[in-house]
Amino acid sequence: MSVAFVEPYPGLLERLLPVARQIFTDTFAERYDTVAFEVYCDAVYRPGGAMSQDFEAPGIRWLVAVSAGQPIGYAKLTPLRAPALGAEPGALELQQLYVLRDWQGRGVADRLMTWALETAAAEGAGEVYLTVFDHNERAKRFYTRYGFREVGRCTFQLGERIDDDRIWRVRLPSRR
């Protein structure tokens, strides 16, 4: 099946929210208490939740991968939110890059990453940050391919569990 990469448009969010929740659930649910996990997902992925607010916020860029009219993955580029020390002014954060499990390894994530880095460079950012769960080896291998390197640590709390995350950065080619 072919994949199209689209920017947000009316009606896309309502189809993206359950897909985003499914990707997050497939990736992380087994690590957390079920009740706390569902509370978190409801706060983020329900209509009007945190993801909805970001979807409509100025200054946040999205690219959504769609196949047969249905979202299969997405990337979200934001102003820097991670607690990165010494970040350059104007640094951006690749806050999310998620792809449904059945679509992993088929080039969708690569296209989303390329978009994120090209968009950041076009906007004049000198560096892009992201956070990654310390034990997500697959994601870390993927980010390494694009030149990201660990530069710090932070935590992620879901319910009462606090996990170690790593802050990674890639410097973009100099703007002349």
C-alpha positions in Angstrom: 0.0 0.0 0.0 1.1 3.5 -0.7 1.7 6.1 2.0 1.0 9.8 1.8 2.6 12.3 4.2 0.2 15.2 5.0 0.1 18.2 7.2 -2.9 18.6 9.6 -6.3 19.3 8.1 -9.8 19.4 9.5 -11.0 16.0 10.5 -7.5 14.4 10.6 -7.1 14.7 14.4 -10.2 12.5 15.2 -8.7 9.7 13.2 -5.1 10.3 14.5 -5.9 10.2 18.3 -6.9 6.5 18.5 -3.9 5.5 16.3 -1.5 7.6 18.5 -3.0 5.9 21.6 -2.5 2.5 20.0 1.1 3.1 19.1 1.8 4.4 22.7 0.0 1.4 24.2 1.8 -1.1 22.0 5.1 0.4 22.9 4.8 1.1 26.6 1.7 -0.4 28.3 3.4 -3.5 29.7 5.7 -1.3 31.7 3.0 0.4 33.8 0.2 -0.2 36.1 -2.9 -0.6 34.0 -5.1 2.0 35.8 -2.4 4.6 35.8 -1.6 3.9 32.1 -5.3 4.4 31.1 -5.5 7.6 33.1 -2.4 8.9 31.4 -3.7 7.9 27.9 -7.1 9.4 28.6 -5.5 12.7 29.5 -3.3 12.8 26.4 -5.3 11.0 23.7 -8.9 12.0 24.3 -10.5 14.7 22.2 -9.5 18.0 23.9 -6.6 16.3 25.7 -2.9 17.3 25.5 -2.4 15.9 22.0 -5.5 17.8 20.7 -4.2 21.0 22.2 -0.8 20.6 20.5 -2.4 19.7 17.2 -4.0 23.1 17.0 -1.2 25.2 18.7 0.7 27.7 16.7 4.4 26.9 16.4 4.0 23.2 16.5 4.5 21.4 13.3 3.1 18.0 12.4 3.5 15.5 9.6 1.1 12.5 9.5 1.7 9.3 7.5 -1.6 8.1 6.0 -2.4 4.9 4.1 -5.8 4.1 2.6 -7.1 7.3 4.3 -6.0 6.2 7.8 -3.1 7.5 9.9 -0.3 5.0 10.4 2.2 7.3 12.1 3.2 10.9 12.8 5.9 13.3 13.8 5.6 16.4 16.0 8.2 19.1 16.0 7.9 21.7 18.9 9.9 24.5 20.5 12.3 22.9 22.9 10.5 21.5 26.0 13.0 19.0 27.2 15.3 20.2 30.1 18.4 20.4 27.8 21.3 22.3 29.3 23.1 24.7 27.1 20.6 24.5 24.2 21.1 27.1 21.5 18.3 29.8 21.1 15.8 28.5 18.6 16.5 24.8 19.2 13.6 22.6 18.4 12.4 19.3 19.8 11.2 16.2 17.9 8.7 15.5 20.6 7.1 12.5 19.0 7.9 10.2 16.1 5.6 7.2 16.2 4.6 4.5 13.6 2.2 1.7 14.0 3.9 -1.6 14.6 2.8 -3.2 11.2 4.4 -0.3 9.4 7.7 -0.3 11.2 10.7 -1.1 9.0 9.0 0.1 5.9 10.5 3.6 5.5 7.7 5.5 7.2 9.8 6.6 10.2 12.7 7.5 7.9 10.5 9.9 5.9 9.1 11.4 9.1 12.6 12.0 10.5 13.8 13.5 7.2 10.8 15.9 7.3 11.6 16.9 10.9 15.2 17.6 10.3 14.6 19.4 7.0 11.8 21.5 8.6 14.0 22.4 11.6 16.9 23.4 9.3 14.5 25.5 7.1 13.3 27.3 10.2 16.9 28.2 11.1 17.2 25.8 14.1 20.8 24.9 14.8 20.0 21.8 16.7 17.1 19.4 17.4 16.5 17.5 20.6 14.4 14.5 21.6 13.9 12.4 24.7 14.0 8.6 24.6 13.3 6.0 27.2 16.6 4.6 28.3 15.7 1.0 27.5 14.2 1.7 24.0 17.1 0.2 22.1 15.3 0.1 18.8 14.6 3.8 18.9 18.1 4.7 20.0 19.6 2.8 17.1 17.2 4.7 14.7 18.1 8.1 16.2 21.8 7.3 16.0 21.5 6.7 12.2 20.5 10.4 12.0 23.4 11.7 14.0 21.6 12.1 17.4 23.8 11.6 20.5 23.0 11.5 24.1 23.6 14.8 25.9 21.6 14.6 29.1 19.1 12.9 31.3 15.5 13.5 32.5 12.7 11.6 33.9 9.2 10.6 32.7 6.5 9.9 35.3 3.4 7.9 34.6 1.4 7.1 37.8 3.8 6.5 40.6 6.5 5.0 38.3 9.4 7.3 37.4 11.5 6.2 34.4 14.9 7.4 33.2 14.8 9.1 29.8 17.8 10.3 27.9 18.0 13.7 26.1 19.5 13.4 22.7 20.6 16.1 20.2 21.7 16.4 16.6 23.4 19.5 15.4 22.1 20.7 12.0 24.4 21.9 9.2 25.5 25.5 9.6 23.3 28.1 8.1 25.3 30.5 5.9 
